[in-house]
Amino acid sequence: MIGRAQKCRYCPAMIVWLKTPLGRSMPVDAETVGYGDWVYSPARGHRSHWATCQNPPRRRKR
């Protein structure tokens, strides 16, 4: 895991920031990340936090 789990600023969920294959940071639900994971991969069961956030921001940086 890249970093420790932290609370989302928009909801009470715990998230971990992983790198995408292109090197950008992405919030991922902490319960889907295993020890040693550092690259986001849906095939490994990672779930993007933007898909599950209870109160996502209206706009995100692109």
C-alpha positions as CSV (number, residue, x, y, z in Angstrom):
1,M,0.0,0.0,0.0
2,I,1.3,3.5,-0.9
3,G,0.1,5.2,2.2
4,R,-2.1,4.7,5.2
5,A,-5.8,4.8,5.0
6,Q,-7.3,8.1,5.6
7,K,-10.9,9.5,5.9
8,C,-12.5,10.9,2.8
9,R,-13.0,14.7,3.1
10,Y,-16.6,14.3,1.6
11,C,-17.9,11.2,3.5
12,P,-16.9,9.1,6.5
13,A,-15.3,6.3,4.3
14,M,-11.7,5.3,4.6
15,I,-9.6,5.6,1.4
16,V,-6.1,4.9,0.2
17,W,-4.4,6.8,-2.6
18,L,-3.0,4.4,-5.3
19,K,-1.2,5.3,-8.6
20,T,-2.9,4.6,-11.9
21,P,-0.9,2.9,-14.7
22,L,-0.3,6.4,-16.0
23,G,1.2,7.6,-12.7
24,R,-1.6,9.7,-11.4
25,S,-3.0,9.4,-7.9
26,M,-6.5,7.9,-7.4
27,P,-8.6,7.5,-4.3
28,V,-9.6,3.8,-3.7
29,D,-11.9,2.3,-1.1
30,A,-9.5,1.1,1.7
31,E,-11.2,-2.3,2.2
32,T,-10.4,-3.3,-1.4
33,V,-6.6,-2.7,-1.1
34,G,-4.3,-5.4,0.2
35,Y,-0.8,-5.1,1.7
36,G,1.7,-4.3,-1.0
37,D,-0.8,-2.9,-3.5
38,W,0.4,0.4,-5.0
39,V,-1.0,0.5,-8.5
40,Y,-4.8,0.7,-9.1
41,S,-6.1,-2.4,-10.9
42,P,-9.8,-3.3,-11.1
43,A,-8.7,-6.9,-11.9
44,R,-7.3,-7.1,-8.4
45,G,-10.6,-6.0,-6.9
46,H,-9.8,-2.4,-6.3
47,R,-12.8,-0.1,-6.3
48,S,-12.6,3.6,-7.2
49,H,-13.9,5.7,-4.3
50,W,-15.5,8.1,-6.7
51,A,-18.0,5.3,-7.6
52,T,-19.0,4.8,-3.9
53,C,-18.6,8.2,-2.3
54,Q,-21.8,9.3,-0.5
55,N,-21.2,13.0,-1.1
56,P,-18.8,13.5,-4.0
57,P,-17.6,17.0,-5.0
58,R,-19.6,18.5,-7.8
59,R,-16.4,19.1,-9.9
60,R,-13.1,17.3,-10.1
61,K,-9.9,18.2,-11.7
62,R,-9.4,16.6,-15.1
